[in-house]
Amino acid sequence: MHKPDDSRLDLPLANEAAAIDFAVRLAQSITPGMVVYLQGDLGAGKTTLVRALLHALGHTGRVKSPTYTLLEQYEAAGLHLRHFDLYRFRDEEEWEAAGFRDEFDGHNVCLVEWPEKAQGLIPQADVEIVLEILPSGRNLTIRANTETGRKCLSVLQR
């Protein structure tokens, strides 16, 4: 684990079990209103990480990828979670028509895959998680952009 400062953490993930372990730790630091960006190439493990996070928070049902619906809603551990997959997102009119802006209400936890597709429409992330595919496993980089994000990161660094 490499800890260059209090706003970034690099973590190698050897396999899916390591990603699940990370999600369990992340679940301990999620607070209402957080915005989490998940970035990485197709197949990097973004949805797998969200699924593990939701299960770590106590969600027992199926966790679907919102690739076609763009948004799936969940409730777990007293939190209202919104899982966005913006890979197929096209334009601002679609955003407004779907009412997505209302989901970023300061209470919902918003987990956003492919946030760059809605640049300028969504709030700044408290935490950005970048998954990089390596020849063996993944590298996860987590960056804190706000005080809420730094508190989250401090929990993960323990």
DSSP file (Angstrom, degrees, kcal/mol; ACC not computed):
  #  RESIDUE AA STRUCTURE BP1 BP2  ACC     N-H-->O    O-->H-N    N-H-->O    O-->H-N    TCO  KAPPA ALPHA  PHI   PSI    X-CA   Y-CA   Z-CA
    1    1 A M              0   0    0      0, 0.0     2,-0.5     0, 0.0    10,-0.2   0.000 360.0 360.0 360.0 130.7    0.0    0.0    0.0
    2    2 A H  E     -A   10   0A   0      8,-1.5     8,-1.9     2,-0.0     0, 0.0  -0.928 360.0-177.8-111.1 126.7    1.4    3.4   -1.0
    3    3 A K  E     +     0   0A   0     -2,-0.5     6,-0.1     6,-0.2     3,-0.1  -0.759  11.8 164.4-125.6  83.8    0.3    6.5    0.9
    4    4 A P  E    S-     0   0A   0      0, 0.0     2,-0.3     0, 0.0    -1,-0.1   0.828  70.1 -17.5 -73.2 -29.9    1.9    9.6   -0.6
    5    5 A D  E >  S-A    8   0A   0      3,-0.6     3,-0.9     0, 0.0     0, 0.0  -0.910  76.3 -86.0-158.4-175.8   -0.4   12.0    1.1
    6    6 A D  T 3  S+     0   0    0     -2,-0.3   147,-0.1     1,-0.2   148,-0.1   0.378 118.3  55.4 -85.5   7.2   -3.7   12.3    2.9
    7    7 A S  T 3  S+     0   0    0      1,-0.1   137,-2.5   146,-0.1     2,-0.3   0.307 105.3  47.3-119.5   9.6   -5.8   12.7   -0.2
    8    8 A R  E <   -AB   5 143A   0     -3,-0.9    -3,-0.6   135,-0.2     2,-0.4  -0.996  51.9-176.4-152.6 144.0   -4.7    9.6   -2.2
    9    9 A L  E     - B   0 142A   0    133,-2.2   133,-2.8    -2,-0.3     2,-0.5  -0.986   9.8-158.5-142.2 129.4   -4.3    5.9   -1.7
   10   10 A D  E     +AB   2 141A   0     -8,-1.9    -8,-1.5    -2,-0.4   131,-0.2  -0.923  16.3 178.5-108.3 133.8   -3.0    3.3   -4.1
   11   11 A L  E     - B   0 140A   0    129,-3.2   129,-2.8    -2,-0.5     2,-0.3  -0.967  23.0-138.2-140.4 118.9   -4.0   -0.3   -3.4
   12   12 A P  E     - B   0 139A   0      0, 0.0     2,-0.6     0, 0.0   127,-0.2  -0.586  14.1-158.2 -74.1 137.9   -3.1   -3.4   -5.5
   13   13 A L  E     - B   0 138A   0    125,-3.4   125,-2.9    -2,-0.3     3,-0.1  -0.937   7.7-172.7-117.7 106.5   -6.0   -5.8   -5.9
   14   14 A A        -     0   0    0     -2,-0.6     2,-0.3   123,-0.2    -1,-0.1   0.809  66.9 -18.0 -69.0 -30.2   -4.7   -9.3   -6.6
   15   15 A N  S  > S-     0   0    0    122,-0.1     4,-1.5   121,-0.1     3,-0.4  -0.908  82.3 -74.1-161.7-176.9   -8.1  -10.8   -7.3
   16   16 A E  H  > S+     0   0    0     -2,-0.3     4,-2.3     1,-0.2     5,-0.2   0.843 123.8  60.2 -63.4 -33.7  -11.9  -10.3   -6.8
   17   17 A A  H  > S+     0   0    0      1,-0.2     4,-2.3     2,-0.2    -1,-0.2   0.880 103.7  50.9 -62.0 -37.3  -11.6  -11.3   -3.1
   18   18 A A  H  > S+     0   0    0     -3,-0.4     4,-2.1     2,-0.2    -1,-0.2   0.875 109.0  51.2 -67.2 -37.0   -9.2   -8.4   -2.6
   19   19 A A  H  X S+     0   0    0     -4,-1.5     4,-2.3     2,-0.2    -2,-0.2   0.897 109.9  49.7 -65.2 -40.4  -11.8   -6.1   -4.3
   20   20 A I  H  X S+     0   0    0     -4,-2.3     4,-2.1     2,-0.2    -2,-0.2   0.909 109.0  52.0 -65.2 -42.2  -14.5   -7.4   -2.0
   21   21 A D  H  X S+     0   0    0     -4,-2.3     4,-1.8     1,-0.2    -2,-0.2   0.911 109.9  49.5 -59.4 -42.4  -12.3   -6.8    1.1
   22   22 A F  H  X S+     0   0    0     -4,-2.1     4,-2.8     1,-0.2    -2,-0.2   0.923 108.5  52.9 -62.1 -43.5  -11.8   -3.2   -0.1
   23   23 A A  H  X S+     0   0    0     -4,-2.3     4,-2.4     1,-0.2    -1,-0.2   0.871 106.0  53.8 -60.8 -38.0  -15.5   -2.8   -0.5
   24   24 A V  H  X S+     0   0    0     -4,-2.1     4,-0.8     2,-0.2    -1,-0.2   0.916 111.8  44.8 -62.4 -43.2  -16.1   -4.0    3.0
   25   25 A R  H >< S+     0   0    0     -4,-1.8     3,-0.7     1,-0.2     4,-0.3   0.905 112.4  51.7 -66.8 -41.4  -13.7   -1.4    4.3
   26   26 A L  H >X S+     0   0    0     -4,-2.8     3,-2.1     1,-0.2     4,-0.5   0.883 100.8  62.6 -62.2 -38.7  -15.2    1.3    2.1
   27   27 A A  H >< S+     0   0    0     -4,-2.4     3,-0.7     1,-0.3    -1,-0.2   0.804  95.1  61.7 -57.5 -30.4  -18.7    0.5    3.4
   28   28 A Q  T << S+     0   0    0     -4,-0.8    -1,-0.3    -3,-0.7    -2,-0.2   0.646 108.5  42.3 -71.3 -14.7  -17.5    1.6    6.9
   29   29 A S  T <4 S+     0   0    0     -3,-2.1     2,-0.3    -4,-0.3    -1,-0.2   0.383  82.3 117.0-115.6   3.1  -16.8    5.1    5.6
   30   30 A I    <<  -     0   0    0     -3,-0.7    79,-0.0    -4,-0.5     3,-0.0  -0.560  40.7-178.1 -75.5 132.0  -19.9    5.8    3.4
   31   31 A T    >   -     0   0    0     -2,-0.3     3,-1.8     1,-0.0    -2,-0.0  -0.920  36.7 -79.4-128.7 156.3  -22.0    8.7    4.7
   32   32 A P  T 3  S+     0   0    0      0, 0.0    76,-0.2     0, 0.0    77,-0.1  -0.210 113.8  22.2 -54.0 139.6  -25.3   10.2    3.4
   33   33 A G  T 3  S+     0   0    0     74,-1.3    75,-0.2     1,-0.3    76,-0.2   0.348  84.8 147.2  87.5  -5.8  -24.8   12.6    0.5
   34   34 A M    <   -     0   0    0     -3,-1.8    76,-2.7    73,-0.2     2,-0.5  -0.325  36.3-151.9 -65.2 144.9  -21.5   11.2   -0.7
   35   35 A V  E     -c  110   0A   0     74,-0.2    91,-2.4    89,-0.1    92,-1.7  -0.987  14.5-173.7-116.4 122.3  -20.7   11.3   -4.4
   36   36 A V  E     -cd 111 127A   0     74,-3.3    76,-3.3    -2,-0.5     2,-0.4  -0.973  10.0-154.7-121.2 121.7  -18.3    8.5   -5.5
   37   37 A Y  E     -cd 112 128A   0     90,-2.4    92,-2.9    -2,-0.5     2,-0.5  -0.773   4.7-161.0 -91.7 139.5  -16.9    8.4   -9.1
   38   38 A L  E     +cd 113 129A   0     74,-3.1    76,-1.4    -2,-0.4     2,-0.3  -0.981  16.9 177.5-121.8 118.2  -15.8    5.0  -10.4
   39   39 A Q  E     + d   0 130A   0     90,-3.2    92,-3.0    -2,-0.5     2,-0.2  -0.880  19.3 100.4-124.3 152.2  -13.5    5.1  -13.4
   40   40 A G        -     0   0    0     -2,-0.3    92,-0.1    90,-0.2     3,-0.1  -0.740  65.7 -64.6 151.8 162.8  -11.7    2.5  -15.4
   41   41 A D  S >  S-     0   0    0     90,-0.5     3,-2.0    -2,-0.2     5,-0.3  -0.114  71.1 -71.1 -64.1 165.9  -11.8    0.7  -18.7
   42   42 A L  T 3  S+     0   0    0      1,-0.3    -1,-0.2     2,-0.1     0, 0.0  -0.375 125.5  20.6 -54.3 134.2  -14.6   -1.8  -19.6
   43   43 A G  T 3  S+     0   0    0     -3,-0.1    -1,-0.3     1,-0.0    -2,-0.1   0.527  85.0 122.6  82.1   5.6  -14.1   -4.9  -17.5
   44   44 A A  S <  S-     0   0    0     -3,-2.0    -2,-0.1    87,-0.1    88,-0.1   0.741  87.0-100.7 -73.8 -21.8  -12.0   -3.1  -14.9
   45   45 A G  S  > S+     0   0    0     -4,-0.2     4,-2.2    -5,-0.1     5,-0.2   0.614  76.9 135.4 115.0  16.5  -14.3   -4.1  -12.0
   46   46 A K  H  > S+     0   0    0     -5,-0.3     4,-2.1     2,-0.2     5,-0.1   0.952  80.8  40.3 -62.0 -51.2  -16.4   -1.0  -11.4
   47   47 A T  H  > S+     0   0    0      1,-0.2     4,-2.9     2,-0.2    -1,-0.2   0.877 113.1  55.8 -67.3 -36.8  -19.8   -2.8  -11.2
   48   48 A T  H  > S+     0   0    0      1,-0.2     4,-2.3     2,-0.2    -1,-0.2   0.904 108.3  48.9 -59.5 -41.1  -18.2   -5.6   -9.2
   49   49 A L  H  X S+     0   0    0     -4,-2.2     4,-2.3     2,-0.2    -2,-0.2   0.912 111.5  48.2 -66.5 -42.7  -16.9   -3.1   -6.7
   50   50 A V  H  X S+     0   0    0     -4,-2.1     4,-2.8     2,-0.2     5,-0.2   0.931 111.1  51.3 -62.3 -44.9  -20.4   -1.5   -6.4
   51   51 A R  H  X S+     0   0    0     -4,-2.9     4,-2.2     1,-0.2    -2,-0.2   0.923 111.9  46.5 -58.0 -45.9  -22.0   -4.9   -6.0
   52   52 A A  H  X S+     0   0    0     -4,-2.3     4,-2.3     2,-0.2    -1,-0.2   0.875 111.8  51.8 -65.6 -37.5  -19.6   -5.8   -3.2
   53   53 A L  H  X S+     0   0    0     -4,-2.3     4,-1.6     2,-0.2    -2,-0.2   0.932 109.9  48.3 -64.5 -46.2  -20.1   -2.4   -1.5
   54   54 A L  H  <>S+     0   0    0     -4,-2.8     5,-2.5     1,-0.2     4,-0.3   0.903 112.9  47.9 -62.2 -41.2  -23.9   -2.9   -1.5
   55   55 A H  H ><5S+     0   0    0     -4,-2.2     3,-1.3    -5,-0.2    -1,-0.2   0.890 108.8  54.2 -66.3 -38.3  -23.6   -6.4   -0.1
   56   56 A A  H 3<5S+     0   0    0     -4,-2.3    -1,-0.2     1,-0.3    -2,-0.2   0.808 105.6  54.1 -64.5 -28.3  -21.2   -5.1    2.6
   57   57 A L  T 3<5S-     0   0    0     -4,-1.6    20,-0.3    -5,-0.1    -1,-0.3   0.517 130.3 -96.9 -82.5  -5.5  -23.8   -2.5    3.5
   58   58 A G  T < 5S+     0   0    0     -3,-1.3     2,-0.3    -4,-0.3    -3,-0.2   0.452  71.0 149.4 107.7   1.6  -26.3   -5.3    4.0
   59   59 A H      < -     0   0    0     -5,-2.5    -1,-0.3    -6,-0.2    17,-0.1  -0.540  19.4-178.3 -67.9 127.3  -28.2   -5.4    0.6
   60   60 A T        +     0   0    0     -2,-0.3    -1,-0.2     2,-0.1     3,-0.1   0.564  49.9  84.9-106.0 -10.8  -29.3   -9.0    0.1
   61   61 A G  S    S-     0   0    0      1,-0.2     2,-0.1    -6,-0.0    -2,-0.0  -0.104  91.6 -66.7 -83.3-175.6  -31.0   -8.7   -3.3
   62   62 A R        -     0   0    0      1,-0.0     2,-0.6    -2,-0.0    -1,-0.2  -0.437  39.5-147.4 -70.9 142.9  -29.6   -8.8   -6.8
   63   63 A V        -     0   0    0     -2,-0.1     2,-0.3    -3,-0.1   -12,-0.1  -0.945  19.2-165.0-115.0 108.5  -27.4   -5.9   -7.9
   64   64 A K        -     0   0    0     -2,-0.6     8,-0.0     1,-0.0     0, 0.0  -0.637  24.7-113.3 -93.8 149.4  -27.9   -5.2  -11.6
   65   65 A S        -     0   0    0     -2,-0.3     3,-0.5     1,-0.1     4,-0.2  -0.689  20.6-144.2 -75.3 129.5  -25.6   -3.2  -13.8
   66   66 A P     >  +     0   0    0      0, 0.0     4,-2.5     0, 0.0    19,-0.4  -0.030  57.3 130.6 -85.6  35.3  -27.5   -0.1  -14.8
   67   67 A T  T  4 S+     0   0    0      1,-0.2    21,-0.4    -2,-0.2    17,-0.0   0.871  82.8  24.9 -56.4 -40.3  -25.9   -0.1  -18.3
   68   68 A Y  T  4 S+     0   0    0     -3,-0.5    -1,-0.2     1,-0.1    -3,-0.0   0.783 128.8  42.7 -97.2 -30.4  -29.2    0.3  -20.1
   69   69 A T  T  4 S-     0   0    0     -4,-0.2    -2,-0.2     1,-0.1     2,-0.2   0.655  90.9-145.9 -87.3 -16.4  -31.4    1.9  -17.4
   70   70 A L  S  < S+     0   0    0     -4,-2.5    15,-1.7    15,-0.1     2,-0.4   0.042  74.3  51.6  72.4 -23.8  -28.5    4.3  -16.4
   71   71 A L  E     -E   84   0A   0     13,-0.2     2,-0.4    -2,-0.2    13,-0.2  -0.991  54.3-178.5-146.9 134.1  -29.7    4.2  -12.8
   72   72 A E  E     -E   83   0A   0     11,-1.9    11,-3.0    -2,-0.4     2,-0.4  -0.988  19.6-146.6-125.2 140.6  -30.5    1.6  -10.2
   73   73 A Q  E     +E   82   0A   0     -2,-0.4     2,-0.3     9,-0.2     9,-0.2  -0.868  20.0 172.9-111.5 141.3  -31.7    2.6   -6.7
   74   74 A Y  E     -E   81   0A   0      7,-2.7     7,-2.8    -2,-0.4     2,-0.4  -0.955  21.1-150.9-140.5 157.7  -31.0    0.7   -3.5
   75   75 A E  E     +E   80   0A   0     -2,-0.3     2,-0.3     5,-0.2     5,-0.2  -0.998  30.6 147.4-129.8 130.9  -31.5    1.1    0.3
   76   76 A A  E >   +E   79   0A   0      3,-1.8     3,-2.6    -2,-0.4   -18,-0.2  -0.966  63.0   7.0-159.7 143.9  -29.1   -0.5    2.7
   77   77 A A  T 3  S-     0   0    0     -2,-0.3     3,-0.1     1,-0.3   -19,-0.1   0.801 129.1 -58.9  52.9  33.5  -27.8    0.3    6.2
   78   78 A G  T 3  S+     0   0    0      1,-0.3     2,-0.3     0, 0.0    -1,-0.3   0.576 112.6 121.9  74.9   8.8  -30.2    3.2    6.4
   79   79 A L  E <   -E   76   0A   0     -3,-2.6    -3,-1.8   -22,-0.1     2,-0.7  -0.795  60.8-138.2-106.1 146.9  -28.7    4.8    3.2
   80   80 A H  E     -E   75   0A   0     27,-0.4    29,-3.2    -2,-0.3     2,-0.4  -0.922  30.7-166.5-100.0 112.5  -30.3    5.7    0.0
   81   81 A L  E     -Ef  74 109A   0     -7,-2.8    -7,-2.7    -2,-0.7     2,-0.5  -0.844  12.9-164.9-109.3 138.1  -27.9    4.6   -2.7
   82   82 A R  E     -Ef  73 110A   0     27,-3.3    29,-3.3    -2,-0.4     2,-0.7  -0.981   4.2-162.4-122.6 118.9  -28.0    5.5   -6.4
   83   83 A H  E     -Ef  72 111A   0    -11,-3.0   -11,-1.9    -2,-0.5     2,-0.4  -0.893  11.3-172.3-106.4 109.4  -25.9    3.5   -8.8
   84   84 A F  E     -Ef  71 112A   0     27,-3.0    29,-2.9    -2,-0.7     2,-0.4  -0.819  14.5-172.9 -99.8 137.6  -25.4    5.3  -12.1
   85   85 A D  E     + f   0 113A   0    -15,-1.7     3,-0.5   -19,-0.4    29,-0.2  -0.917   7.3 177.3-125.4 104.3  -23.7    3.7  -15.2
   86   86 A L    >   +     0   0    0     27,-2.2     3,-1.3    -2,-0.4    28,-0.1   0.174  43.8 114.3 -96.3  16.9  -23.3    6.5  -17.7
   87   87 A Y  T 3  S+     0   0    0      1,-0.3    -1,-0.2   -17,-0.0   -20,-0.1   0.883  88.0  35.2 -55.0 -40.5  -21.5    4.5  -20.4
   88   88 A R  T 3  S+     0   0    0     -3,-0.5    -1,-0.3   -21,-0.4    -2,-0.1   0.329  88.7 127.5 -97.3   6.5  -24.5    4.9  -22.8
   89   89 A F    <   +     0   0    0     -3,-1.3     3,-0.1     1,-0.1    -3,-0.0  -0.402  32.6 179.0 -65.8 138.9  -25.4    8.4  -21.6
   90   90 A R        -     0   0    0      1,-0.3     2,-0.3    -2,-0.1    -1,-0.1   0.838  44.1  -9.9-112.8 -49.7  -25.7   10.8  -24.5
   91   91 A D     >  -     0   0    0      1,-0.1     4,-1.5    27,-0.0     3,-0.4  -0.946  60.9 -97.5-155.5 170.7  -26.7   14.4  -23.7
   92   92 A E  H  > S+     0   0    0     -2,-0.3     4,-2.5     1,-0.2     5,-0.2   0.822 115.9  60.1 -63.1 -34.1  -27.9   17.0  -21.2
   93   93 A E  H  > S+     0   0    0      1,-0.2     4,-2.7     2,-0.2    -1,-0.2   0.907 104.5  50.1 -61.6 -40.9  -31.5   16.8  -22.4
   94   94 A E  H  > S+     0   0    0     -3,-0.4     4,-1.8     2,-0.2    -1,-0.2   0.897 109.9  52.1 -61.4 -40.9  -31.5   13.1  -21.5
   95   95 A W  H  X>S+     0   0    0     -4,-1.5     5,-1.6     2,-0.2     4,-0.7   0.935 113.6  42.0 -60.8 -49.6  -30.2   14.0  -18.1
   96   96 A E  H ><5S+     0   0    0     -4,-2.5     3,-0.9     1,-0.2    -2,-0.2   0.910 112.6  53.2 -67.2 -43.1  -32.8   16.6  -17.4
   97   97 A A  H 3<5S+     0   0    0     -4,-2.7    -1,-0.2     1,-0.3    -2,-0.2   0.851 109.4  49.4 -62.4 -34.6  -35.7   14.5  -18.8
   98   98 A A  H 3<5S-     0   0    0     -4,-1.8    -1,-0.3    -5,-0.2    -2,-0.2   0.621 107.0-127.6 -80.6 -12.9  -34.8   11.5  -16.6
   99   99 A G  T X<5 +     0   0    0     -3,-0.9     3,-0.9    -4,-0.7     4,-0.5   0.732  58.8 145.9  74.5  22.2  -34.6   13.8  -13.5
  100  100 A F  G >>< +     0   0    0     -5,-1.6     3,-1.6     1,-0.2     4,-0.6   0.828  60.3  67.7 -63.7 -31.6  -31.2   12.6  -12.6
  101  101 A R  G >4 S+     0   0    0     -6,-0.4     3,-1.2     1,-0.3    -1,-0.2   0.878  94.4  59.4 -55.5 -36.9  -30.1   16.0  -11.2
  102  102 A D  G <4 S+     0   0    0     -3,-0.9    -1,-0.3     1,-0.3    -2,-0.2   0.733  92.3  67.1 -65.1 -22.7  -32.7   15.5   -8.4
  103  103 A E  G <4 S+     0   0    0     -3,-1.6     2,-1.6    -4,-0.5     5,-0.3   0.772  86.6  70.1 -70.0 -25.0  -30.8   12.3   -7.3
  104  104 A F    <<  +     0   0    0     -3,-1.2    -1,-0.2    -4,-0.6   -69,-0.0  -0.548  63.9 138.6 -90.4  70.0  -27.8   14.4   -6.2
  105  105 A D  S    S-     0   0    0     -2,-1.6    -1,-0.2    -3,-0.1    -2,-0.1   0.292  75.4-103.4-103.7   7.4  -29.8   15.8   -3.2
  106  106 A G  S    S+     0   0    0      2,-0.3    -2,-0.1   -73,-0.2   -72,-0.1   0.404 114.9  63.4  84.1  -4.5  -27.2   15.8   -0.5
  107  107 A H  S    S+     0   0    0     -4,-0.2   -74,-1.3   -74,-0.1   -27,-0.4   0.689  82.9  78.5-115.7 -42.7  -28.9   12.7    1.1
  108  108 A N  S    S-     0   0    0     -5,-0.3     2,-0.7   -76,-0.2    -2,-0.3  -0.419  77.2-129.1 -69.7 142.9  -28.5   10.0   -1.5
  109  109 A V  E     - f   0  81A   0    -29,-3.2   -27,-3.3   -76,-0.2     2,-0.6  -0.862  27.8-156.2 -88.1 119.6  -25.1    8.3   -1.9
  110  110 A C  E     -cf  35  82A   0    -76,-2.7   -74,-3.3    -2,-0.7     2,-0.6  -0.891  12.6-170.4-108.8 117.1  -24.4    8.5   -5.6
  111  111 A L  E     -cf  36  83A   0    -29,-3.3   -27,-3.0    -2,-0.6     2,-0.6  -0.925  15.2-166.9-105.0 113.4  -22.0    5.9   -7.1
  112  112 A V  E     -cf  37  84A   0    -76,-3.3   -74,-3.1    -2,-0.6     2,-0.3  -0.894  12.4-166.1-119.3 110.7  -21.2    7.0  -10.6
  113  113 A E  E    S+cf  38  85A   0    -29,-2.9   -27,-2.2    -2,-0.6   -74,-0.2  -0.729  81.8  12.4 -86.1 142.3  -19.6    4.9  -13.3
  114  114 A W  S >  S+     0   0    0    -76,-1.4     3,-1.6    -2,-0.3     4,-0.3   0.921  73.6 170.2  59.7  49.6  -18.3    6.7  -16.3
  115  115 A P  G >   +     0   0    0      0, 0.0     3,-1.9     0, 0.0     7,-0.2   0.773  66.5  72.6 -62.7 -25.6  -18.7   10.2  -14.7
  116  116 A E  G >  S+     0   0    0      1,-0.3     3,-1.1     2,-0.2    -2,-0.1   0.742  85.5  66.8 -62.4 -21.4  -16.8   11.9  -17.6
  117  117 A K  G <  S+     0   0    0     -3,-1.6    -1,-0.3     1,-0.2    -3,-0.1   0.704 108.4  37.7 -71.6 -19.2  -19.9   11.3  -19.8
  118  118 A A  G X> S+     0   0    0     -3,-1.9     3,-2.6    -4,-0.3     4,-1.2  -0.057  82.6 161.2-120.8  30.1  -21.9   13.8  -17.6
  119  119 A Q  T <4 S+     0   0    0     -3,-1.1    -3,-0.1     1,-0.3     0, 0.0  -0.276  70.5  18.9 -55.2 132.8  -19.1   16.3  -17.0
  120  120 A G  T 34 S+     0   0    0      2,-0.4    -1,-0.3     1,-0.0     4,-0.1   0.254 116.3  71.9  88.3 -12.0  -20.6   19.6  -15.9
  121  121 A L  T <4 S+     0   0    0     -3,-2.6    -2,-0.2     2,-0.1    -1,-0.0   0.704  90.1  57.0-104.0 -27.2  -23.9   18.0  -14.9
  122  122 A I  S  < S-     0   0    0     -4,-1.2    -2,-0.4    -7,-0.2     3,-0.1  -0.759  88.5-103.4-108.4 152.8  -22.9   16.1  -11.8
  123  123 A P        -     0   0    0      0, 0.0    -1,-0.1     0, 0.0    -2,-0.1  -0.205  49.7 -80.8 -67.2 162.4  -21.3   17.5   -8.6
  124  124 A Q        -     0   0    0      1,-0.1     2,-0.2    -4,-0.1   -89,-0.1  -0.314  53.6-107.5 -57.5 144.0  -17.7   17.0   -7.8
  125  125 A A        -     0   0    0      1,-0.2   -89,-0.2    -3,-0.1     3,-0.2  -0.535  13.4-153.4 -75.0 140.4  -16.9   13.6   -6.3
  126  126 A D  S    S+     0   0    0    -91,-2.4    19,-2.7     1,-0.3    20,-0.9   0.866  91.9  18.1 -70.8 -39.7  -16.1   13.4   -2.7
  127  127 A V  E     -dG  36 144A   0    -92,-1.7   -90,-2.4    17,-0.2     2,-0.5  -0.998  69.3-159.7-135.2 133.5  -14.1   10.3   -3.6
  128  128 A E  E     -dG  37 143A   0     15,-2.6    15,-2.7    -2,-0.4     2,-0.5  -0.967   8.0-165.7-112.0 128.5  -12.8    9.1   -7.0
  129  129 A I  E     -dG  38 142A   0    -92,-2.9   -90,-3.2    -2,-0.5     2,-0.5  -0.966   3.5-169.6-115.0 123.0  -11.9    5.5   -7.4
  130  130 A V  E     -dG  39 141A   0     11,-3.1    11,-2.5    -2,-0.5     2,-0.5  -0.957   4.1-161.3-115.2 124.1   -9.9    4.5  -10.5
  131  131 A L  E     - G   0 140A   0    -92,-3.0   -90,-0.5    -2,-0.5     2,-0.5  -0.914   6.1-167.6-106.6 126.9   -9.4    0.9  -11.4
  132  132 A E  E     - G   0 139A   0      7,-2.8     7,-2.3    -2,-0.5     2,-0.4  -0.956  19.6-129.8-116.9 128.8   -6.6   -0.1  -13.7
  133  133 A I  E     - G   0 138A   0     -2,-0.5     5,-0.2     5,-0.2   -89,-0.1  -0.642  29.6-172.3 -77.5 127.0   -6.3   -3.5  -15.3
  134  134 A L        -     0   0    0      3,-2.3     3,-0.4    -2,-0.4     5,-0.0  -0.703  42.2-100.7-111.4 166.2   -2.8   -5.0  -14.8
  135  135 A P  S    S+     0   0    0      0, 0.0     2,-0.4     0, 0.0     3,-0.1   0.842 121.3  26.6 -55.2 -30.8   -1.4   -8.2  -16.3
  136  136 A S  S    S-     0   0    0   -121,-0.0     2,-0.2  -123,-0.0  -123,-0.1  -0.878 131.2 -37.5-135.5 102.9   -2.2   -9.8  -12.9
  137  137 A G  S    S-     0   0    0     -2,-0.4    -3,-2.3    -3,-0.4     2,-0.3  -0.524  80.7 -68.0  88.5-153.6   -5.0   -8.2  -11.0
  138  138 A R  E     -BG  13 133A   0   -125,-2.9  -125,-3.4    -5,-0.2     2,-0.5  -0.922  25.0-135.3-137.1 158.1   -6.0   -4.6  -10.7
  139  139 A N  E     -BG  12 132A   0     -7,-2.3    -7,-2.8    -2,-0.3     2,-0.5  -0.985  20.8-159.2-113.4 133.7   -4.6   -1.4   -9.2
  140  140 A L  E     -BG  11 131A   0   -129,-2.8  -129,-3.2    -2,-0.5     2,-0.5  -0.953   6.9-172.2-113.7 127.1   -7.1    0.8   -7.3
  141  141 A T  E     -BG  10 130A   0    -11,-2.5   -11,-3.1    -2,-0.5     2,-0.5  -0.980   3.6-168.2-116.3 129.8   -6.4    4.4   -6.7
  142  142 A I  E     -BG   9 129A   0   -133,-2.8  -133,-2.2    -2,-0.5     2,-0.4  -0.977   3.0-170.1-120.7 129.3   -8.7    6.4   -4.5
  143  143 A R  E     -BG   8 128A   0    -15,-2.7   -15,-2.6    -2,-0.5     2,-0.5  -0.951  13.5-144.6-120.4 137.4   -8.5   10.2   -4.3
  144  144 A A  E     + G   0 127A   0   -137,-2.5   -17,-0.2    -2,-0.4   -18,-0.1  -0.875  19.5 173.3-100.7 129.3  -10.3   12.4   -1.8
  145  145 A N        +     0   0    0    -19,-2.7     2,-0.3    -2,-0.5   -18,-0.1   0.536  63.8  32.9-110.7 -11.0  -11.5   15.7   -3.2
  146  146 A T  S  > S-     0   0    0    -20,-0.9     4,-2.5     1,-0.1     5,-0.2  -0.809  90.0 -97.0-136.6 173.9  -13.5   17.1   -0.3
  147  147 A E  H  > S+     0   0    0     -2,-0.3     4,-2.1     2,-0.2     5,-0.2   0.898 126.3  52.7 -62.2 -39.6  -13.4   17.0    3.5
  148  148 A T  H  > S+     0   0    0      1,-0.2     4,-2.0     2,-0.2    -1,-0.2   0.915 109.8  49.3 -60.3 -42.9  -16.0   14.2    3.4
  149  149 A G  H  > S+     0   0    0      1,-0.2     4,-2.6     2,-0.2    -2,-0.2   0.890 108.7  52.0 -63.8 -40.3  -13.7   12.3    1.0
  150  150 A R  H  X S+     0   0    0     -4,-2.5     4,-2.2     2,-0.2    -1,-0.2   0.872 108.5  51.1 -66.1 -35.8  -10.7   12.9    3.3
  151  151 A K  H  X S+     0   0    0     -4,-2.1     4,-1.6     2,-0.2    -1,-0.2   0.917 110.7  49.5 -64.7 -41.9  -12.6   11.4    6.2
  152  152 A C  H  X S+     0   0    0     -4,-2.0     4,-1.8     1,-0.2     3,-0.2   0.934 111.4  48.9 -59.6 -47.6  -13.5    8.4    4.1
  153  153 A L  H  X S+     0   0    0     -4,-2.6     4,-1.8     1,-0.2    -1,-0.2   0.863 105.4  57.2 -63.9 -36.5   -9.8    8.0    3.1
  154  154 A S  H  < S+     0   0    0     -4,-2.2     4,-0.4     1,-0.2    -1,-0.2   0.873 106.4  50.4 -64.7 -34.6   -8.6    8.2    6.7
  155  155 A V  H >< S+     0   0    0     -4,-1.6     3,-1.0    -3,-0.2    -1,-0.2   0.913 110.9  49.2 -65.0 -41.6  -10.9    5.3    7.6
  156  156 A L  H 3< S+     0   0    0     -4,-1.8    -2,-0.2     1,-0.2    -1,-0.2   0.780 105.8  57.5 -69.3 -26.6   -9.5    3.3    4.7
  157  157 A Q  T 3<        0   0    0     -4,-1.8    -1,-0.2     1,-0.2    -2,-0.2   0.541 360.0 360.0 -83.6  -6.0   -5.9    4.1    5.7
  158  158 A R    <         0   0    0     -3,-1.0    -1,-0.2    -4,-0.4    -2,-0.1   0.493 360.0 360.0 -71.5 360.0   -6.3    2.5    9.2
